[in-house]
Amino acid sequence: MPNPDMTVLELLPSPQLRQCQAENPGALSGSGGERQPGWKREGSPSENVAARLQQRKRIVELKRRISVCSLLVASLGIVLMIASMELSLACSHLVIIATLSIAVSASTVLLLGLILFYHITDIKIFLMDEGIREWRVAFTRKRKLCLTLELLTCAIHPFPLVFCHLPTDSLLHSMPIALSLLMFLRIYLVQRVIFMHSDILNPSYQTIGSLNKISLKFHFVLKILMNQYPGKVLLLFVLFIWFVTSWTLSLCESQNLNSTINVFTSMWLIPITFLTIGYGDMVPFTTCGRVICLITGVTGVCCTALLIAVIVKKLELNKDEKLVHNFMQDTQLAKEVRKIAADLIGVTWLLYKYRKSQDPQKIRRYHRDVLTTVCQFRKAKLRQRKLRDIVSSMLDISKMQLLLYEMNTRMIASDNELEKQLRALAIKVDALAGGFEELRSLIREAFKQ
């Protein structure tokens, strides 16, 4: 059995061994062409490929489960941290606080193990895809950096018992608050779970994406979700920002004795800041609270822009609706043009009539009416021409598709007709060749007679 730490080049036979095999093919086999003991006949290439695909499928499924478990453990740690921090602010139930702190630390250790296991499965998939035996080749500098950052991010967790033994204005008193806020960085695992459970990992999806040079990453999945479910994605994001920032703002303001902001008042202050209203009835006193309000305002502006884009897309007419609307507008404009043309003829006839009777007042009146009707006629024709330009630009693509389809149909029909003519020509040539053979035999018999 080869050493698993050996590289691909080390597993290849040496030049001396290849020369020996070429000179004496039976050197490695026993009598009667049988292999020596220790040699195993490998399966066919198709069986090996099928086994590798099945193994890769199992590893990918294991990777999905690990990502879900990592998110659940991270969420459990955040919930336990929130409960312990709320109890530690009042410095009551120290036994419960200590138990929750131990549970948070235990969940953090479990999360670190799951993160490490996830990267190990990722390396296994990379080795199978690239056909590499040495795992150190796949453990690149970029992968090392990502693993280190993830472990450091997930290892952050507070020790709430510090609250009960230090004064409020001390620097160490704010350390658990900072660690608690940094613990929300574990939410990055959500994008991993969404990516692992999307259709992007489908082999056909990957093949088509690679052929079109498209990077199939999480941002591509996010674009698909925003196109398919824009309202649900924005609603979940806004609710998440609302609850998280409300609690973090109340935690930051708990350091200041003059502040009256708690969880319930911060749930009022955050939406007002998010919507950029700012009544001014409540203001944060700490630097941490001000930073959170600033981030909330910027996030609210971005979400408002996304919401407007979604509403505009939903209110936009589709292709069939545009065709119906343009058709009805064209019909109404045609009726309007005919009506104005009829009015113009009537006003012109009246002008001609009163010019015959030499009535200056009537002539001036109907002359103004003629000019007004001509202007209306020109405007109506201009609107009709613009509408037809829009309709023609919309129908260009469909017309081009129809023309291409007709050309393809004609080419297929002409190809079939050409094949029929070639078959008929081949039959005639065969008949002509048979006639020449018969003519040859007839000429021979005539000479004999």
N, C-alpha and C positions, 0 to 999 in steps of 0.2 A: 504493500500500500504506500503511495507516495506521501511525502511529508506535506501537510497542508500549508506550511510556511514557505515552501519552495515556489519560486516564480515560474512563469511560463517558459522562459528561456532555459531555466535549469531542468525542466521536465523534458525538453527535447533531447533526442538521442545525439550522442557525440559523433563527429565525422568518422572516427575509427570504427564505431559500432555500425554506422550506416554502410561503410565499406565492407565490413565483415558480413553483414547481411546480404549485400549484393553479390559477394564472391561465393558464399556458402548459404543458400536460403534455408537449408535444413539444419543449420547449426543450432537454432533456437527451438527446434522441434525434436521429438523423440522418434523412435522407429515407427514405421507405418504412417508417417505424416502427422502423428499425434503430438500435441503440445506438451511441454514439460509440466509437472505439477506446479501449481502456483499461478499459472496463466488462466485467465477467465475470458471466455468469448463474450464480447460486448454485444448488445442488442443492435438492431438496425438503426440508421440515423433517424428515421421517422419516429421510432419508439423513444429514442433519447430526447428528441425535440418535444414530443408530447409529454414526457415525464418532466422536462424542465418547465414547460408551460404550466403544468398542473402545480408544480412546486412554487412557481412565481405567483400564481393565483392565490395559493394559500398564504404566502408571505404578504401579499398586498392586502388580503382580508385581515390578517393579523395586525398589519399597520393601521388599518382603519379602526379596529377595536382599541388599539393602544391610544390613538388620538382621541377617541371618545372618552376612554377612561381617564386620560390626562386632563381633559376639560372638566369632567365631573369632579375629580379630586381637587383641581384648582378652584372650582366654584365652591366646593365644600370648605376648603381652607379660608376663602374670602368670607363666607357666611359665619364661620366660627370666629374669625377675626373681628367682624363687626359686632357679634354678640359679646365677646370678651372686652372690646374697647368700650362699649356702652356700659357694661358693668363696672369697668375700672375707672370710668369718669366719676362715679359716685363712691369709689373705694369701699364697696360693700360686696358680700359674698366672695371672700378671698379664695375659699376652697373651689368654688365654681370657676373663678377666674383662672386659678392655677390649672384646673383640669382642662379648661378650654385652651389655655396656652400650650399645654402639652399636646392636645389634639391638633392644634395648628402646626406645631413643630413636626408631629408624626405625619400629617398630611403633606407637609413640605418635603420630608425625606422620601415618602412614597412617590410624590410627583417628580422628584429628581431621578428616581429609579426608572419611572415610566419614560421620562424624556431621554434618558440614556438608552433604554431598550428601543425606543422609536428610531433613534439614529442608527442603532445596530441593524435593525431591519431595513432601513433605507440603504445602508451600505451593502447589505446582502442583495437587494434588488439591483443596485448598480453593478455589482460583480456579475450577476447573472446576465444582465443586459449587455455588458461589454465583454463577457467571456474572460474575466480576469480571475486568477486564483489567489493572488496575494492581496490581502485586505489593506495592507499599508499603502498600496498604490491608490486606492480609493479614498483613503483618509487624508485628503489634501489640506492645505493651509486654510482655505475658505471654509471647509467643513469643520475644521478645528475651531475657527473663530466663531462660527454659528453655534456650535455646541457649547463653547465657553460662555457666550453671551446668554444663551437660553438657561444654562445652569445658574448663572449669577442672577438672572432676572427672577427665576422661580425660587431661588434660595432666600429671597428677602421676605422676612416676616417679623412682626414686632413682639415685644415682651411687655404686656400691659401692666404687670405688677409694679413697674417703675413709677407709675402715676401715684401710687399710694405712699411713696417714701421720699419724694422730692418736691420742693416748692414749685409753685406754678410758673414763676418767672425764670426758672433755671433752663439752661440749654439742653440738658439731658431729658428734661420733661417733654420737649418737643421731638425728641428722637423717635419714640414709638408712633407719633402722629405721622412723621415723614415716612417711616417704614410701612405704616398702614396704607398711606396713599400710594406708595410705590408697589404695594402688593396687587393693585389693580392692573398692573402691566401684564399679569397672567392672562388677561382677556385676549391676548394675541392668539391664543390657542383656538379661538372661535374660527378664525379664518382657515386654520389647518383642518378643522373638522368639516367645514363647508367644502373645502377643496377636495378632501378625501372622499366625500360622499356625493360628489357631482359626477356628471357624465364625461368629464375631461379625461379620466383615467381609462376610458374605453379605448382599446387598441386602434379601432378604426378612426376614432376622433383624433388620436395622437398621430396617426399616419397622415390624415388629411391636413392637420395643422402643420406638421413638419414639411409637407410638400408645398404648402402655401407660405412657409416661413413666418408662422404666427407663434408667438410665445404664449403657450397655454399655462398661464400662472393664475394666481388668485384674482388679479385685477380683471382678467378675462371673464372669470366666473362671476365677479361682481357686476360687470357690465351686462352679462346675460340676465342676472337677477333683477337689475334695475330696469331692463327692457321688458321682462315678463311680469314682475311683481313690484312695480315702483312704490305703490302706496304702502304695502306691507313692510318693505325694507325700511322706508323712511319712518314709519310709525314705530317699529321696533327700535330703531336707532335713537329716535327722540325720547322714547320712554326710558331706554337704558341711560342716556345722558342725564335725563331728569332725576332719576333715583340716585344714581352714583354721585353726581355733583351736589345734590341736596345733602346727602349724608356727609360727604367730604367737607362741604362748607360748614356744616354744623360742628364737625370735629375740629376744624381749624379755629372757628370762633369760640370754642370752649376754652381756649387758652387766655382769652381776654375777659376780665371780670366785668368790664363795662358793656360788653356786648350782650344783647338780648336775643340773639339769633339761635334758635334750636332747630330740630329736624323739621317741625311743622312750619315754622316761619321761613326756613330756607326753601321749602317746597313751594312757597309763594314767591320768594325773591328770585329763584332760578328761572321760572318761566317768564317773569317780567324782564329779566336780563336777556334771556334767550330771544325774546321777541323785540328787543331793543326799544322797550317802552320807557323803563326807568322812572317810576313815580317819585323816587327819593324818600319814601317813608322808611326804608331800611337800607343800611349801608354796612359793608364789612369793615372791621377795624384792623384785622391782622393782614400781614403781607400775603400769607397763604390764601386767605379768603378773597383778597383782591385779585390775585392771579387766577383763581378758579372762576371768578365772575368775568374776568377778561376773556378767558378761554371759552366760557359759555357764550358770551356775546359774539365772538368770531364764529363759533360753531353754528349759532343761530342764523347769522348772515348767510353762511354757506348752505345750510338746510333750506333757507327761504329761496335761494337761487335754484336749488334742485327742485323744490316744490313747484316753482313757477314753470320750470322746464317741463315737468311732468304734466302739469295742467294744460300747457300749450299743446303738448303732444296728444293728450286725450281729446282736446277740443278740435284738433285738426281733422278735416274731412279725409276719408280714404278715397281710393281711386274711383270706385263706383259712385260714391256720393258726389264727388267732383264732376263726374260725367253727367249725372242727372241734373245737378244744379246748373252746369254750363249749358246743357241742352235747353232747359226751361228759360234761362236768361236770353239765349239766342232767339228762341221763339218770341219772347216778349219784345226784344229789340226789333225783330223783323216786323211785328205788328205796329210798333211805334213808328218805324221808318215809313211804312205804308200810310199810316194815319197822317204823319207830318207832310208827306208828299201830296196826299189828297187835299190837305188844308192849304198847301202852297198853290196848288192849281186853282182852288176856289178863290183865294185872295188875289192871285194874279188876274183872274178873269174879272173880278170886281174892280181892280185897278184899271184894267183896260176899258171897262164899261164906263167908269166915271171920267176917264180921260176923254172919251167921246162926248160926254155931256158937258165938259168944261166946268167941273165943280172943284175948285181949289182945295176946299176943306176936306172933302172926301178923298181927293187924290193924295194929300199929305197923310191922312189917316191910314189908307190902305197901302201906301208906299212904306210906312213904318212897319205895318203888319207883314209885308212881303219880306223886308229885311230881317225882322225877328224870326219869321218862319224859316228863312234860309239858314240863319245861325243855328236854330234848333235842329234842322236837318243835318247840317255838318257835324254837330256834336253827337247826334245819334249814330251817324255812319262811322264816326271815329270810335265810339264805344263798341259798336258791332265789329269793327276791324280788330280792335284790341282783344276782344273776347275770342274771336276766331283764331288769332295768333296763339292765345293761351291754349285753346283746345287742340290746335294743330301740333303745338309743342308737346302736349300730353299724349297725343295719338301717334307721334313719330315712332316711339319705341314699339308700341303694339303693331303698327304698320310694318315696321322693319321685321318684327318677329313673324308676321304673316307672310311677308315676302320671302324670308329665308325658308319658312316651312314649305311654301309653294315651290321654290326653287329646288329644295331637297326632294319634294315629291316628284317633280318633273325629271330630275336627274335619276331617281330610282326607276321611274317608269321607262326612261330612255335606256337605262342600263339593262332592264329586263327585256326590252324590245331588241336591243343589240344582241343579247344572249340567245334569244329565239332565232334571230336571223343567222347567227353563227352556227347554231345547231342545224338549221335548215340547209345552210351552205355546206356543212360537213356531210349531211345526208346526201346531198346532190353530188358532192365530190366522190363519196363512196360509190354511189350509183354509176357515176361516170367511169370510175376505175374498174368496176365490174363489167361495164359495157366494153371497155378497151380489152379486157381479158377475153370476153366472148368474141369480139371482133378478131382478135389474134387467132383463136381456135378456128373460126370460120374461114379466115384467109388460108390457114394451113390445110384445112380440108379441101378448099377450092383448088389449091395447087396440086394436091394429091389426085384429085379427079382429072 
